[in-house]
Amino acid sequence: MKNSTFISSLALACLLFLSTNVNAQKFAKLDKSPLDVTAYPTSNKEPNKLMKVVYSRPQLKGRELSKLAPNDKVWRTGANEAPVITLYKDMKIDGKAIKAGEYSLFTIPGEKTWTIILSKDINVWGAYAYNEANDVVRVKADVSTANDAVEAFSMAFDEKGTLFLAWDKTRVSVPFTK
């Protein structure tokens, strides 16, 4: 009887041990370039958004911006996947009409202007598979220099619908209109 109880207890302990390991989940560590979202209109109280951008935020961490987003080369405009810009209504950028839908946002950095590219290719990692033939629109955007540096790449809309890109002391403005 004692032997049977001991074996039953041992079997139960093993079963409990195995079941906790089976149910244990492995979660990824915090991403070094976390996802962020910016939307227009910017007010949290306004539910009817016209645009939304989902992007990853790389950080300088002592590196030069020119090494992370080199001039004259297509850049994914952030980290990891290329950002996805969703237009909930038809919009214009620099006077060029864009239909409502989802697009990837690529850029080509430059000294005085950046080329802003909306591509119909979505769910793309980086700019490795970038295909110019799938561009929906390409426009030039003005670059300015700020006094203060931004460590983590950031995007934000203003109250007029202009999308601002900021990293280090570089600022790029991309005006969208209805």
Secondary structure, DSSP 8 states (H G I E B T S, - for coil): -HHHHHHHHHHHHHHHHHHHHHH--------SS-EEEEEES--TT----SEEEEEE--B-TT--HHHHS-TTS-B-SSSSB--EEEESS-EEETTEEE-SEEEEEEEE--SSEEEEEEES--S-BTTTT--GGGEEEEEEEEEEEEEEEEEEEEEEE-TTSEEEEEEEEEEEEEEEE-
